[in-house]
Amino acid sequence: MAMTLNIDGFRSKREDFVNMIERFEARSGRKLSVIGLCETKLGDAEAPDVPGFRVVARRDRAANDGGGG
């Protein structure tokens, strides 16, 4: 099972995100195997840390690129 989420700032929402995964898996009885996160707004040296998952691919925007358009 896979999940995608536009998290719009991972650092400030990490704890809530991890809790959401745990609640989802407990309620559904299904284990997530893939999570896709958009707009994490993490710096170059940081990597998302989610227990039970690992980063397999990552693409960051250029610095100061607000995107859109």
C-alpha positions, 0 to 999 in steps of 0.5 A: 500500500502506498501513500502520497502527501503534500506535507508543506514543511516536514520538520514542523509536522514530523511527529503528527505525520508519524502518528498519522501513519501509525493510526492508519496502519492500526485502523486499516490493518494494512502496512504502508510500503511506500510513502511519497512526500512533496514540499518537505522544505528540507535543506540539502543536508537533511533527509526525512526520518520516518521510522520503518522507512528509508529514502530511496529517491529525492529531488530538491528545488534550487535554493530560493525557487518558490516554484509555482507557475 
